[in-house]
Amino acid sequence: MKKQEAEFRKKVENQARRMKQADLDRPTLLAQTVYVGTLGLLFVLPVVIGAYMGRWFDGLLEGYSMRWTLSLIALGIVIGGVNVYLFVRE
């Protein structure tokens, strides 16, 4: 009987220790905000850079064209998606 009580006490103490450690390891609101902000920048920056570069390339061509703008925005979306995927996977 004492052996079972000792095993039970050890399991309960181990679970309590794990719960305390999980509570300490939980990210704060600031850490979560920084993480989400980083994800946003990783996705938005390539799209914005693609839009500006595409607009600049289209300005070099004669006539009205949005070919480069749309192409580089699409490329920015792909690059941003890959950035977010790699960051989250890490």
C-alpha positions as CSV (number, residue, x, y, z in Angstrom):
1,M,0.0,0.0,0.0
2,K,2.8,2.4,0.8
3,K,4.5,1.7,-2.5
4,Q,1.3,2.7,-4.4
5,E,0.9,5.9,-2.3
6,A,4.6,6.8,-3.1
7,E,4.1,6.2,-6.8
8,F,0.9,8.3,-6.8
9,R,2.5,11.1,-4.9
10,K,5.5,11.1,-7.3
11,K,3.1,11.3,-10.3
12,V,1.1,14.1,-8.8
13,E,4.3,16.1,-7.9
14,N,5.6,15.5,-11.4
15,Q,2.4,16.8,-13.0
16,A,2.3,19.8,-10.7
17,R,5.9,20.6,-11.7
18,R,5.1,20.3,-15.4
19,M,2.1,22.6,-15.0
20,K,4.2,25.3,-13.2
21,Q,6.8,25.1,-15.9
22,A,4.2,25.3,-18.7
23,D,2.8,28.4,-17.0
24,L,6.2,30.0,-16.9
25,D,7.0,29.1,-20.5
26,R,3.7,30.6,-21.8
27,P,4.5,33.6,-24.1
28,T,3.4,37.0,-23.0
29,L,1.0,39.3,-24.9
30,L,4.0,41.4,-26.0
31,A,5.8,38.4,-27.3
32,Q,2.8,37.3,-29.2
33,T,2.3,40.7,-30.7
34,V,5.9,40.9,-31.9
35,Y,5.5,37.5,-33.4
36,V,2.4,38.4,-35.4
37,G,3.9,41.7,-36.4
38,T,7.0,40.0,-37.7
39,L,4.8,37.6,-39.7
40,G,2.9,40.6,-41.2
41,L,6.1,42.3,-42.2
42,L,7.6,39.1,-43.7
43,F,4.5,38.9,-46.0
44,V,3.8,42.5,-46.8
45,L,7.2,43.9,-47.5
46,P,7.9,41.7,-50.6
47,V,4.5,42.6,-52.0
48,V,5.0,46.3,-51.5
49,I,8.6,46.2,-52.9
50,G,7.2,44.2,-55.9
51,A,4.5,46.9,-56.5
52,Y,7.0,49.8,-56.4
53,M,9.5,48.0,-58.6
54,G,6.8,47.0,-61.1
55,R,5.5,50.6,-61.2
56,W,9.0,51.8,-61.8
57,F,9.6,49.3,-64.6
58,D,6.2,50.1,-66.2
59,G,7.1,53.8,-66.1
60,L,10.1,53.1,-68.2
61,L,8.0,51.7,-70.9
62,E,6.0,53.9,-73.3
63,G,2.3,53.7,-73.2
64,Y,0.0,52.4,-70.4
65,S,1.2,49.1,-69.0
66,M,0.6,47.3,-65.8
67,R,2.4,44.1,-66.8
68,W,5.4,44.5,-64.6
69,T,3.4,45.8,-61.6
70,L,1.0,42.9,-61.6
71,S,3.8,40.3,-62.2
72,L,6.0,41.6,-59.4
73,I,3.0,41.9,-57.0
74,A,2.3,38.2,-57.7
75,L,5.9,37.4,-57.2
76,G,5.9,39.3,-53.9
77,I,2.9,37.3,-52.7
78,V,4.7,34.1,-53.5
79,I,7.9,35.2,-51.8
80,G,6.0,36.6,-48.8
81,G,4.2,33.2,-48.4
82,V,7.4,31.3,-48.5
83,N,8.9,33.7,-45.9
84,V,6.0,33.2,-43.6
85,Y,6.1,29.4,-44.1
86,L,9.8,29.2,-43.3
87,F,9.5,31.5,-40.3
88,V,6.6,29.6,-38.8
89,R,8.3,26.2,-39.5
90,E,11.4,27.4,-37.6
